[in-house]
Amino acid sequence: MRNAAFIFLFSLACSTVAYADETSELEQAMRQLESAKQALVRAQKSANAGLKSRLYFDYQKAHQDINTVKQGINLYINGDRAQPRDPRKLKSLSGYYDKLRKN
């Protein structure tokens, strides 16, 4: 009986540590996504000062995708696990960031 209680307490402690590790890694991912957004802002400023080509990077769509990923991570970290998510409200990522310039 003592062994069963010890195993239960040990597994509970391990799962708490694993969750803390996961949460800290996800929080790090959120910080890295914020850094990526700042890099996009700098790249956009450089692109605006450069040549105007017919094909260009769609910075707005890239920002939207980063925000979608951040929202998903934030909901996972802070969300209420008891509430089911409505699949109709889920956003998908674009993944396509090239855009033709209108003349």
MARTILO-892511 format. One record per residue (C-alpha): x, y, z; residue number from 1; residue in one letter; chain. Coordinates in pm, 1 decimal, decimal comma, padded with zeros to 6 digits. Example, Ala and Ser with C-alpha at 12.3 -4.5 7.8 and 13.67 -1.06 7.14 Angstrom:
<rs>
<<01230,0 -00450,0 00780,0> 1 a A>
<<01367,0 -00106,0 00714,0> 2 s A>
</rs>
This chain:
<rs>
<<00000,0 00000,0 00000,0> 1 m A>
<<00283,7 00237,8 00082,0> 2 r A>
<<00443,1 00163,2 -00253,5> 3 n A>
<<00120,7 00243,6 -00436,6> 4 a A>
<<00090,0 00575,6 -00253,3> 5 a A>
<<00453,2 00657,7 -00328,6> 6 f A>
<<00410,6 00571,9 -00697,1> 7 i A>
<<00095,4 00784,5 -00715,1> 8 f A>
<<00262,9 01085,5 -00551,9> 9 l A>
<<00573,2 01045,2 -00768,6> 10 f A>
<<00368,6 01027,7 -01090,2> 11 s A>
<<00166,2 01330,7 -00980,4> 12 l A>
<<00485,4 01527,7 -00917,0> 13 a A>
<<00629,3 01421,3 -01253,7> 14 c A>
<<00316,3 01526,7 -01441,0> 15 s A>
<<00324,1 01866,1 -01268,0> 16 t A>
<<00689,4 01912,2 -01366,3> 17 v A>
<<00614,8 01803,2 -01724,1> 18 a A>
<<00328,8 02053,7 -01745,3> 19 y A>
<<00552,7 02329,4 -01606,9> 20 a A>
<<00819,6 02243,0 -01863,3> 21 d A>
<<00562,1 02243,4 -02142,7> 22 e A>
<<00417,7 02574,3 -02026,9> 23 t A>
<<00758,2 02739,8 -02005,2> 24 s A>
<<00848,9 02612,5 -02353,1> 25 e A>
<<00519,8 02741,9 -02494,2> 26 l A>
<<00576,9 03078,4 -02326,9> 27 e A>
<<00922,1 03084,8 -02488,2> 28 q A>
<<00757,6 03011,5 -02824,1> 29 a A>
<<00524,0 03308,1 -02765,1> 30 m A>
<<00824,3 03534,7 -02703,4> 31 r A>
<<00992,0 03406,1 -03018,9> 32 q A>
<<00676,4 03470,6 -03220,6> 33 l A>
<<00675,6 03827,8 -03089,5> 34 e A>
<<01038,6 03860,9 -03201,5> 35 s A>
<<00937,5 03730,0 -03543,5> 36 a A>
<<00667,9 03997,9 -03564,9> 37 k A>
<<00924,8 04266,6 -03484,1> 38 q A>
<<01157,0 04125,3 -03751,4> 39 a A>
<<00870,2 04143,2 -04001,2> 40 l A>
<<00816,4 04510,0 -03914,8> 41 v A>
<<01184,8 04582,2 -03977,7> 42 r A>
<<01178,9 04386,3 -04303,5> 43 a A>
<<00868,9 04572,1 -04418,7> 44 q A>
<<01035,9 04907,3 -04353,4> 45 k A>
<<01335,9 04794,5 -04556,9> 46 s A>
<<01111,6 04670,6 -04838,0> 47 a A>
<<00919,7 04998,9 -04848,7> 48 n A>
<<01245,9 05187,2 -04896,3> 49 a A>
<<01366,3 04951,1 -05170,6> 50 g A>
<<01261,6 04879,2 -05525,0> 51 l A>
<<00898,8 04823,6 -05609,1> 52 k A>
<<00875,5 04482,1 -05770,5> 53 s A>
<<00566,0 04322,0 -05913,4> 54 r A>
<<00571,3 04041,9 -05655,5> 55 l A>
<<00606,2 04129,4 -05288,0> 56 y A>
<<00579,4 03975,1 -04943,2> 57 f A>
<<00236,1 04003,7 -04779,4> 58 d A>
<<00339,3 04126,2 -04434,2> 59 y A>
<<-00018,6 04171,9 -04315,5> 60 q A>
<<-00102,9 03806,6 -04381,3> 61 k A>
<<00216,6 03693,0 -04206,3> 62 a A>
<<00126,7 03906,3 -03901,5> 63 h A>
<<-00223,8 03756,6 -03899,2> 64 q A>
<<-00084,8 03402,6 -03905,0> 65 d A>
<<00155,6 03476,7 -03620,1> 66 i A>
<<-00131,7 03624,7 -03418,4> 67 n A>
<<-00341,5 03312,7 -03488,0> 68 t A>
<<-00062,9 03085,2 -03360,5> 69 v A>
<<-00012,4 03304,3 -03051,5> 70 k A>
<<-00385,9 03297,4 -02976,1> 71 q A>
<<-00391,3 02918,8 -03005,1> 72 g A>
<<-00097,2 02879,2 -02768,5> 73 i A>
<<-00248,4 03129,5 -02525,7> 74 n A>
<<-00582,8 02946,8 -02527,8> 75 l A>
<<-00404,8 02619,7 -02457,3> 76 y A>
<<-00202,7 02763,8 -02169,8> 77 i A>
<<-00479,7 02970,8 -02009,9> 78 n A>
<<-00797,4 02817,0 -02150,1> 79 g A>
<<-01066,5 02636,6 -01960,1> 80 d A>
<<-01019,6 02269,5 -02049,7> 81 r A>
<<-01381,9 02189,0 -01964,2> 82 a A>
<<-01522,2 02404,6 -02243,4> 83 q A>
<<-01533,0 02241,1 -02588,3> 84 p A>
<<-01412,9 02453,7 -02876,6> 85 r A>
<<-01640,4 02539,2 -03166,1> 86 d A>
<<-01465,2 02411,4 -03482,0> 87 p A>
<<-01634,8 02682,2 -03689,9> 88 r A>
<<-01441,1 02946,6 -03496,6> 89 k A>
<<-01100,2 02791,1 -03561,7> 90 l A>
<<-00879,9 02986,9 -03798,3> 91 k A>
<<-00647,1 02825,4 -04046,5> 92 s A>
<<-00306,2 02958,6 -04140,8> 93 l A>
<<-00249,8 03100,5 -04485,4> 94 s A>
<<00109,2 02996,1 -04542,2> 95 g A>
<<00120,9 03191,7 -04868,0> 96 y A>
<<00285,8 03528,8 -04832,5> 97 y A>
<<00362,6 03636,9 -05186,2> 98 d A>
<<00130,8 03889,4 -05342,1> 99 k A>
<<00111,6 04064,9 -05677,5> 100 l A>
<<00133,5 04440,6 -05668,9> 101 r A>
<<-00161,1 04623,0 -05825,7> 102 k A>
<<-00065,8 04888,6 -06077,9> 103 n A>
</rs>
